[in-house]
Amino acid sequence: MQISYINYNHLFNYFIFIYLFLLQLHSFSLFSIFLQRVEASEENHEYLRPCYFTNWAQYRQGRAKYLPEHYIPAYDPADLPSDWQPKGMYARVNDLKKFDPTLKTLLSFGGWSFGTRLFQQITSSQQNRQKFINSAIAFVRLHNFDGVDIDWEYPKGETDKLNLNYFFKRRDRQTQFELFFKDAISSESVTSYKPKLLLTAAVAAGTENIDGGYDIPTISKYLDFILLMSYDFHGAWEQKTGMNAPLYGRATDPPELKNWHVSGAANYWFHKGMPKNKIIVGIPTYGRGWTLTHPQDQRGLDAPGSAANPTKFVQTGGTAAYYEFCEMLANGAEHHFNKEMQVPYLISDKDQWFSYEDVNSVRIKINWIKQNQFGGAFVWTLDFDDFNGLCPDAQHLGKYPLIGAIASELTNKTINTKLIQPSILPSPSPITPTTTSISPISNCSNIKPPSNNNNNFCVGKKDGFMQLPQQSLSSLYLPEEFLLCLSGNAFPMWCPKGLHFNSNYGFYPNSCVHFYRCVGTTAYRFDCPPGLLFNKKLLLCDRPNDVVSDGDYYDCV
């Protein structure tokens, strides 16, 4: 049996689009988006409204902990059903269609960690393209998604442009034997008697990346829409303050930066050939920050500085969530608004400078989107909005005030942001592991490419992620190399740089009741419920009599 290759690392959404970005063929990291189609009746125009959320939000501390039950289950690469988790994350996300039949969910392949080399490999030949396309379509259908999103960050050069065209376009006389993505989607729809899958892409905002990577008139014909990543225009990597997502530029900007802002990027895509109704503009719910070098006398734009201190909840230098800005302002931070760029910034604790979005700037952006007839807006990410409803704007917009502002402006209606109760989610079973202790225990490391000698390993096995048979289970670290079994076929995979395979679970040293998993670059400890032990062979909490240690008779703690 021939081994196929499938890559995923990101997840998305559509119509309430739920994009879950998957990254794999060498990587594993995943995000989730939901998007809703909303109508503005007086303009007879429909807008798309996607939102991303991230898996690791469930591991933040205190009120920053974003649990799956709150709204849409946060993604999990360990998605396929297991003995202690009856429904995987894919199934639970797609169960939301019971609440809204217009909901569409898309699976996204790619991401920053995935990089460009692997996409170059995927698109470099007819055989590679066909293998990926067939695998991706089969995978999204298997898990009841409604489309595929490609997140190549970023194509560069004429070869990448040409190969990306081949990837998406329909057949012509010179390539009549190759079934491109759009053809494959049409063909699959006919044979499956199901609606056509959607095909979308997350794309760059910088003009250099746009010119160097995309043949826009060609790809615009075959994509249902694009998600313009119109944020991260400035950050602490520049060593001077700047706006994360300015709507407009400054009069003093040099020529090379004349489009280095939201309106410039969106209009550049339009003028290059992408229809406006296919351009979905990105809005961040996070901000970028600096520690000012000279806080006494240099406190505005372009002030020298290094990455802002890690905040209490996000805990990443140079980045903070909207709900953290609310807390900073409540504690006396200075609020400023740049009229030229139409975005706010604040200064906290005398030297912490942050560019961010608030309800006012979001409304300004949405009104600009409507006035210019773009296709809608998406946010990165849901879990950086005020999902606890503690910010002042939550009093009239409810929980998720930034997303509520987007929805209300697009529909000209008051949006009810009351959380969906998790009635469709599986109830905790008696053997579900708890997370009573999730302090980091180690850093996760990198690993070698997977071997290709497991052609028959998945024959007769149920669908799911599998550890390679020759790998030891006694190591402290999770194995980066693993397999996906689908219908008896083995799809070899391995985690990207800095990540570990986190669909299986590892063993805590010298313990039968603790285990761990890696998320990002950190390993977290979990505890089995009282009376159960961790089974090394089955990778779940099990009855003591059934626990097998494969000859490693360690003492239980």
Wavefront OBJ file of the C-alpha trace (Angstrom):
o trace
v 0.000 0.000 0.000
v 1.412 3.371 -0.977
v 1.812 6.009 1.701
v 0.129 9.315 0.913
v 1.028 12.637 2.449
v -1.388 15.066 3.975
v -0.599 18.415 5.486
v -2.604 20.471 7.838
v -1.975 22.961 10.586
v -4.663 25.543 10.743
v -8.431 25.721 10.863
v -11.003 28.260 9.610
v -14.687 29.043 9.275
v -17.332 30.405 6.910
v -20.979 31.703 6.932
v -20.607 31.507 10.494
v -17.506 30.181 8.792
v -15.572 28.156 11.221
v -12.102 28.070 9.840
v -9.886 25.727 11.654
v -6.373 26.145 10.412
v -4.325 23.032 10.270
v -0.709 22.714 9.435
v 0.873 19.441 8.541
v 2.931 17.551 6.036
v 5.649 18.445 8.362
v 3.899 20.508 10.974
v 1.212 20.456 13.537
v -0.423 23.483 14.918
v -3.940 24.533 14.620
v -6.281 27.420 14.992
v -9.947 27.762 14.539
v -12.130 30.404 13.000
v -15.801 30.884 12.778
v -17.319 33.278 10.328
v -20.851 34.382 9.755
v -22.561 35.716 6.696
v -24.549 38.796 7.630
v -26.811 40.935 5.500
v -27.090 44.710 5.345
v -30.531 45.009 3.843
v -30.470 48.687 3.022
v -27.360 48.152 0.905
v -28.451 44.748 -0.406
v -24.973 43.521 0.448
v -23.767 40.443 2.266
v -20.684 40.448 4.477
v -18.592 37.606 5.806
v -17.503 37.661 9.440
v -14.881 35.028 10.402
v -13.176 34.708 13.791
v -10.143 32.695 14.806
v -9.567 31.125 18.173
v -6.539 29.245 19.433
v -6.129 25.980 21.294
v -3.530 27.142 23.787
v -5.980 29.662 25.247
v -7.412 26.844 27.347
v -4.064 26.590 29.175
v -3.847 30.239 30.206
v -4.278 31.023 33.864
v -7.207 32.536 35.740
v -9.817 34.448 33.780
v -7.659 34.274 30.648
v -8.360 30.565 30.392
v -10.566 30.124 27.334
v -12.317 26.792 27.616
v -13.976 24.968 24.722
v -17.325 25.010 26.502
v -17.505 28.782 26.305
v -18.426 28.969 22.677
v -16.729 27.078 19.918
v -14.396 24.343 21.140
v -10.810 25.506 20.888
v -8.909 23.413 18.380
v -6.948 20.393 19.304
v -4.609 18.422 17.031
v -5.567 15.426 19.169
v -8.902 15.712 17.505
v -9.972 12.273 16.491
v -12.149 10.392 18.988
v -10.453 8.471 21.756
v -11.690 6.148 24.458
v -11.911 8.967 27.003
v -13.039 11.669 24.561
v -16.050 10.287 22.639
v -16.192 13.231 20.243
v -13.183 14.868 18.685
v -12.910 18.629 18.273
v -13.788 18.471 14.575
v -17.057 16.719 15.381
v -17.906 19.119 18.190
v -17.212 22.166 16.043
v -19.307 20.794 13.206
v -22.097 19.979 15.667
v -22.626 23.748 15.862
v -24.435 23.426 12.546
v -27.331 22.092 14.618
v -27.701 25.631 15.979
v -27.361 27.297 12.591
v -27.815 25.278 9.374
v -26.062 28.064 7.437
v -22.832 27.468 9.328
v -19.920 26.401 7.141
v -16.616 25.062 8.413
v -13.313 25.043 6.565
v -10.046 23.327 7.300
v -6.929 25.371 6.650
v -3.604 23.935 5.579
v -0.441 25.914 6.284
v 0.535 28.676 8.663
v 3.657 30.553 9.678
v 5.354 27.503 11.195
v 4.607 25.521 8.066
v 6.672 27.983 6.088
v 7.198 28.208 2.361
v 9.549 25.297 1.663
v 6.902 22.645 2.212
v 4.377 24.438 0.018
v 7.049 24.715 -2.640
v 7.488 20.968 -2.372
v 3.735 20.326 -2.505
v 3.205 22.495 -5.591
v 6.416 21.602 -7.434
v 5.080 18.723 -9.533
v 1.855 17.304 -10.884
v 2.239 14.218 -8.708
v 2.759 16.199 -5.502
v -0.080 18.600 -6.237
v -2.482 15.806 -7.056
v -1.556 13.814 -3.972
v -2.101 16.783 -1.671
v -5.346 17.865 -3.330
v -6.852 14.391 -3.184
v -5.787 13.887 0.433
v -7.066 17.291 1.547
v -10.469 16.841 -0.081
v -10.853 13.346 1.356
v -9.862 14.557 4.814
v -12.279 17.496 4.974
v -15.148 15.342 3.701
v -14.334 12.630 6.214
v -14.699 15.154 9.045
v -17.712 17.000 7.632
v -16.007 20.299 6.788
v -17.287 22.507 3.995
v -14.080 23.668 2.401
v -10.316 24.000 2.248
v -8.231 27.051 3.098
v -4.620 27.443 1.952
v -2.378 29.506 4.237
v 0.965 29.723 2.443
v 3.176 32.256 4.264
v 4.424 33.286 1.792
v 4.900 32.361 -1.877
v 7.859 34.218 -3.338
v 9.189 34.480 -6.868
v 7.954 33.561 -10.324
v 8.253 29.808 -9.743
v 6.023 29.981 -6.665
v 3.564 32.178 -8.543
v 3.341 29.721 -11.411
v 3.020 26.694 -9.145
v 0.340 28.418 -7.080
v -1.578 29.049 -10.295
v -1.267 25.376 -11.214
v -2.464 24.509 -7.735
v -5.747 26.420 -7.973
v -6.626 26.831 -11.634
v -8.718 24.719 -13.952
v -7.232 22.475 -16.600
v -6.180 23.758 -19.979
v -4.930 21.951 -23.079
v -1.326 21.886 -21.904
v -2.248 20.346 -18.534
v -5.259 18.278 -19.501
v -4.188 15.274 -17.450
v -3.869 17.141 -14.188
v -6.896 17.710 -11.974
v -6.366 21.038 -10.226
v -8.001 22.029 -6.963
v -11.029 23.682 -8.524
v -11.545 20.776 -10.920
v -11.066 18.237 -8.158
v -13.628 20.025 -6.003
v -16.140 20.064 -8.863
v -15.504 16.420 -9.680
v -15.816 15.350 -6.047
v -19.103 17.216 -5.726
v -20.544 15.289 -8.661
v -19.415 11.887 -7.425
v -20.385 12.497 -3.779
v -23.724 14.179 -4.545
v -22.749 16.907 -2.078
v -22.410 20.695 -2.467
v -19.071 21.896 -3.759
v -16.405 22.520 -1.171
v -15.256 26.101 -0.702
v -11.695 27.081 -1.611
v -10.088 30.074 0.162
v -6.658 31.448 1.050
v -5.079 33.558 3.788
v -2.846 36.120 2.078
v -0.127 38.670 2.784
v -0.707 42.397 3.305
v 2.734 43.711 2.312
v 3.116 44.901 -1.269
v 6.488 43.176 -1.642
v 4.979 39.830 -0.684
v 1.912 40.489 -2.832
v 3.930 41.361 -5.946
v 6.437 38.598 -5.346
v 4.021 35.779 -4.597
v 0.614 36.083 -6.224
v -0.707 36.193 -9.778
v -3.866 37.884 -8.556
v -5.888 37.979 -11.809
v -5.449 34.206 -12.095
v -6.063 33.065 -8.525
v -8.999 35.463 -8.127
v -10.948 33.295 -10.583
v -10.680 30.166 -8.468
v -10.849 31.338 -4.846
v -14.190 31.926 -3.143
v -12.579 34.623 -1.015
v -9.276 35.619 0.607
v -8.504 36.495 4.224
v -6.194 39.505 4.178
v -3.834 39.362 7.170
v -3.960 43.130 7.667
v -2.215 43.351 11.035
v 1.329 43.111 12.390
v 2.318 46.125 10.303
v 4.526 47.138 13.213
v 5.826 45.338 16.285
v 8.662 45.222 18.782
v 10.922 43.575 16.186
v 11.364 47.104 14.757
v 12.820 48.529 18.004
v 10.549 51.569 17.768
v 6.874 52.133 18.459
v 4.297 51.819 15.693
v 0.692 50.870 15.043
v -0.246 47.200 14.795
v -3.117 47.731 12.338
v -3.391 51.381 11.253
v -6.336 52.047 8.977
v -4.409 54.771 7.145
v -0.781 55.766 6.786
v 0.925 59.018 7.743
v 1.646 61.954 5.482
v 5.315 61.584 6.383
v 5.548 57.927 5.339
v 8.230 57.251 2.697
v 7.091 55.962 -0.730
v 7.900 52.347 0.117
v 5.404 52.500 3.015
v 2.558 54.249 1.220
v 0.434 51.061 1.321
v 1.751 49.763 4.663
v -1.634 49.982 6.416
v -5.045 48.315 6.269
v -6.652 50.483 3.593
v -3.504 50.458 1.472
v -3.195 46.665 1.561
v -6.866 46.012 0.797
v -6.956 48.491 -2.073
v -3.682 47.129 -3.438
v -5.217 43.654 -3.712
v -8.247 45.183 -5.431
v -6.222 47.211 -7.925
v -4.152 44.120 -8.720
v -7.283 42.208 -9.709
v -9.027 40.701 -6.666
v -12.747 41.609 -6.565
v -13.630 43.641 -3.496
v -16.378 41.276 -2.410
v -13.765 38.499 -2.144
v -11.464 40.503 0.152
v -12.114 39.845 3.860
v -10.182 42.367 5.963
v -8.387 41.207 9.117
v -8.841 42.994 12.458
v -6.694 42.036 15.476
v -8.099 41.674 18.986
v -4.551 41.779 20.344
v -2.046 44.617 20.461
v 1.685 45.071 19.974
v 3.775 46.692 22.666
v 7.145 48.162 23.615
v 9.057 49.099 26.738
v 10.037 52.705 26.081
v 13.764 53.421 26.194
v 13.273 57.086 27.133
v 9.786 57.251 28.694
v 10.271 60.763 30.036
v 10.631 62.519 26.700
v 9.940 60.030 23.836
v 6.413 58.648 24.195
v 4.789 58.887 20.775
v 5.158 57.091 17.453
v 8.675 56.020 16.456
v 9.881 56.237 20.058
v 12.773 53.808 20.661
v 11.943 50.713 22.659
v 12.192 46.962 23.081
v 9.462 44.350 23.501
v 6.923 45.197 26.192
v 7.018 43.131 29.357
v 5.002 39.889 29.297
v 1.492 40.549 30.582
v -0.256 38.621 33.324
v -2.383 36.471 31.037
v -0.925 36.307 27.511
v 2.591 36.069 28.949
v 4.347 36.854 25.664
v 6.646 39.861 25.467
v 5.395 42.512 23.045
v 1.833 41.151 22.825
v -1.303 41.641 24.937
v -5.023 40.887 24.626
v -7.859 43.398 24.432
v -9.174 42.422 27.857
v -5.730 43.207 29.309
v -5.884 46.712 27.833
v -9.223 47.218 29.578
v -7.535 46.345 32.848
v -4.592 48.649 32.125
v -6.956 51.556 31.445
v -8.946 50.813 34.591
v -5.674 51.000 36.526
v -4.785 54.430 35.178
v -3.077 53.878 31.814
v -3.017 56.905 29.495
v -5.322 56.560 26.486
v -4.375 58.253 23.207
v -5.973 58.246 19.752
v -4.061 58.882 16.536
v -6.477 60.744 14.266
v -4.317 60.340 11.186
v -4.122 56.547 11.448
v -7.507 56.130 13.211
v -6.296 53.763 15.929
v -5.630 54.112 19.669
v -2.570 53.489 21.780
v -1.952 53.564 25.515
v 0.916 54.002 27.954
v 0.828 51.916 31.126
v 3.185 51.910 34.119
v 5.040 54.914 32.630
v 7.018 52.923 30.042
v 4.713 50.201 28.601
v 3.503 51.436 25.192
v 0.810 49.466 23.321
v -0.927 49.840 19.967
v -4.302 48.104 20.036
v -7.921 48.117 18.844
v -10.944 49.263 20.840
v -14.652 49.360 20.032
v -14.320 52.820 18.483
v -11.460 51.887 16.119
v -13.202 48.636 15.158
v -16.341 50.549 14.232
v -14.268 52.960 12.170
v -12.718 50.047 10.275
v -16.084 48.370 9.677
v -17.616 51.590 8.380
v -14.649 51.930 6.046
v -15.160 48.342 4.842
v -18.837 49.051 4.154
v -18.207 52.372 2.447
v -15.637 50.764 0.174
v -17.732 47.615 -0.400
v -15.196 45.022 0.689
v -16.394 41.535 1.507
v -16.342 41.620 5.298
v -14.041 41.387 8.302
v -12.411 38.631 10.313
v -10.672 38.760 13.678
v -7.543 37.226 15.079
v -8.464 35.913 17.613
v -11.696 35.153 19.447
v -9.943 34.343 22.721
v -8.171 37.740 22.817
v -11.527 39.541 22.908
v -13.231 40.123 26.263
v -14.957 36.741 26.498
v -15.557 37.265 30.231
v -17.513 40.471 29.634
v -15.507 42.550 32.130
v -14.584 45.527 29.922
v -16.805 48.637 30.128
v -18.085 48.139 26.568
v -19.427 44.723 27.541
v -22.221 46.490 29.439
v -23.990 47.317 26.166
v -22.299 44.940 23.697
v -22.130 41.898 25.950
v -19.260 39.452 25.992
v -16.878 39.733 23.016
v -17.413 43.513 22.618
v -15.016 43.875 19.666
v -16.692 41.074 17.744
v -20.064 42.418 18.834
v -19.118 45.804 17.402
v -18.175 44.177 14.087
v -21.470 42.321 13.921
v -23.606 45.290 14.915
v -21.923 47.599 12.394
v -22.191 45.080 9.560
v -25.863 44.392 10.241
v -26.917 47.740 11.723
v -28.511 45.691 14.487
v -27.772 45.061 18.142
v -26.049 41.706 18.382
v -26.739 39.265 21.191
v -23.349 37.897 22.161
v -24.665 35.546 24.819
v -22.561 32.424 24.808
v -23.903 29.247 23.272
v -24.320 26.705 26.015
v -22.495 23.441 25.350
v -25.554 21.203 25.220
v -24.178 19.481 22.139
v -20.806 18.823 23.698
v -20.125 15.462 25.299
v -20.581 15.302 29.045
v -17.421 14.528 30.988
v -17.059 10.802 31.430
v -15.771 9.212 34.637
v -12.429 8.474 33.026
v -11.790 11.913 31.519
v -8.414 13.238 32.735
v -8.502 16.412 34.759
v -6.051 19.298 34.669
v -5.697 19.947 38.367
v -2.015 20.610 37.842
v -0.858 22.202 34.614
v 2.419 23.774 35.550
v 5.046 23.395 32.822
v 7.456 20.537 33.347
v 9.801 20.904 30.402
v 10.381 22.405 26.998
v 9.482 20.397 23.936
v 12.203 19.713 21.379
v 12.572 19.013 17.677
v 12.905 15.742 15.853
v 13.946 13.975 12.664
v 11.800 13.416 9.544
v 9.532 10.382 9.673
v 10.558 7.103 8.169
v 8.583 5.673 5.266
v 8.522 1.979 6.121
v 5.057 1.819 7.666
v 3.054 1.194 4.501
v 0.925 -1.560 6.024
v 0.782 -0.300 9.583
v -2.728 1.180 9.249
v -4.314 -1.808 7.515
v -7.195 -2.991 9.677
v -6.834 -0.128 12.173
v -9.483 2.434 13.010
v -9.017 6.001 11.807
v -6.904 8.166 14.070
v -3.462 9.471 14.929
v -0.994 6.725 15.733
v 2.437 6.618 17.268
v 4.987 4.944 15.025
v 5.331 1.293 16.012
v 9.107 1.338 16.376
v 9.228 4.319 18.716
v 9.742 3.920 22.447
v 7.056 5.207 24.791
v 9.373 5.603 27.768
v 10.955 8.941 26.820
v 10.051 12.078 28.746
v 9.279 13.878 25.469
v 6.420 13.218 23.126
v 7.495 11.781 19.774
v 7.473 14.313 16.943
v 7.066 11.594 14.334
v 3.656 9.989 13.974
v 1.098 8.605 11.530
v -2.463 9.424 10.576
v -4.470 6.326 9.692
v -7.391 6.928 7.346
v -9.255 4.053 5.704
v -6.226 1.796 6.048
v -3.826 4.326 4.505
v -0.808 5.608 6.449
v -0.090 9.335 6.271
v 3.370 10.010 7.775
v 3.645 13.265 9.713
v 5.984 15.068 12.020
v 5.734 18.181 14.113
v 7.167 21.518 12.943
v 10.192 23.122 14.487
v 9.555 23.873 18.134
v 6.449 21.694 18.415
v 5.722 18.188 19.547
v 3.053 15.741 18.502
v 0.253 16.421 20.982
v -2.489 13.987 20.042
v -0.952 11.270 22.160
v 0.161 11.646 25.755
v 3.489 11.103 27.460
v 4.449 9.789 30.840
v 5.438 11.739 33.873
v 8.695 10.378 35.350
v 8.210 7.703 38.015
v 4.448 8.030 38.142
v 1.463 5.964 37.102
v -1.129 8.663 37.665
v 0.414 11.688 35.934
v 0.910 12.270 32.240
v 1.643 15.275 30.053
v 1.088 16.788 26.654
v 2.927 19.463 24.693
v 1.200 22.644 23.552
v 3.369 25.097 21.665
v 6.786 24.641 23.227
v 5.656 23.785 26.742
v 4.733 20.473 28.338
v 1.835 20.465 30.811
v 1.140 17.907 33.503
v -2.261 16.260 33.811
v -3.594 13.913 36.491
v -5.762 10.848 36.052
v -8.978 10.820 38.125
v -8.803 9.068 41.508
v -8.673 5.301 41.202
v -7.295 5.261 37.650
v -3.767 4.924 36.285
v -2.252 6.041 33.007
v -2.003 3.170 30.522
v 1.172 3.490 28.432
v -0.075 1.176 25.735
v -3.531 2.694 25.273
v -2.492 6.283 26.060
v -5.441 6.872 28.372
v -6.450 6.643 32.025
v -7.473 3.069 32.722
v -8.416 0.620 35.472
v -5.355 -0.371 37.539
v -5.618 -4.057 36.653
v -5.435 -3.223 32.952
v -2.440 -0.919 33.120
v 0.606 -2.400 31.403
v 4.040 -0.825 31.720
v 5.771 -2.887 29.015
v 8.525 -3.960 31.399
v 9.121 -0.496 32.866
v 8.026 -1.183 36.422
v 8.300 2.279 37.878
v 6.941 3.236 41.272
v 3.560 4.915 41.294
v 3.302 8.204 43.137
l 1 2 3 4 5 6 7 8 9 10 11 12 13 14 15 16 17 18 19 20 21 22 23 24 25 26 27 28 29 30 31 32 33 34 35 36 37 38 39 40 41 42 43 44 45 46 47 48 49 50 51 52 53 54 55 56 57 58 59 60 61 62 63 64 65 66 67 68 69 70 71 72 73 74 75 76 77 78 79 80 81 82 83 84 85 86 87 88 89 90 91 92 93 94 95 96 97 98 99 100 101 102 103 104 105 106 107 108 109 110 111 112 113 114 115 116 117 118 119 120 121 122 123 124 125 126 127 128 129 130 131 132 133 134 135 136 137 138 139 140 141 142 143 144 145 146 147 148 149 150 151 152 153 154 155 156 157 158 159 160 161 162 163 164 165 166 167 168 169 170 171 172 173 174 175 176 177 178 179 180 181 182 183 184 185 186 187 188 189 190 191 192 193 194 195 196 197 198 199 200 201 202 203 204 205 206 207 208 209 210 211 212 213 214 215 216 217 218 219 220 221 222 223 224 225 226 227 228 229 230 231 232 233 234 235 236 237 238 239 240 241 242 243 244 245 246 247 248 249 250 251 252 253 254 255 256 257 258 259 260 261 262 263 264 265 266 267 268 269 270 271 272 273 274 275 276 277 278 279 280 281 282 283 284 285 286 287 288 289 290 291 292 293 294 295 296 297 298 299 300 301 302 303 304 305 306 307 308 309 310 311 312 313 314 315 316 317 318 319 320 321 322 323 324 325 326 327 328 329 330 331 332 333 334 335 336 337 338 339 340 341 342 343 344 345 346 347 348 349 350 351 352 353 354 355 356 357 358 359 360 361 362 363 364 365 366 367 368 369 370 371 372 373 374 375 376 377 378 379 380 381 382 383 384 385 386 387 388 389 390 391 392 393 394 395 396 397 398 399 400 401 402 403 404 405 406 407 408 409 410 411 412 413 414 415 416 417 418 419 420 421 422 423 424 425 426 427 428 429 430 431 432 433 434 435 436 437 438 439 440 441 442 443 444 445 446 447 448 449 450 451 452 453 454 455 456 457 458 459 460 461 462 463 464 465 466 467 468 469 470 471 472 473 474 475 476 477 478 479 480 481 482 483 484 485 486 487 488 489 490 491 492 493 494 495 496 497 498 499 500 501 502 503 504 505 506 507 508 509 510 511 512 513 514 515 516 517 518 519 520 521 522 523 524 525 526 527 528 529 530 531 532 533 534 535 536 537 538 539 540 541 542 543 544 545 546 547 548 549 550 551 552 553 554 555 556 557
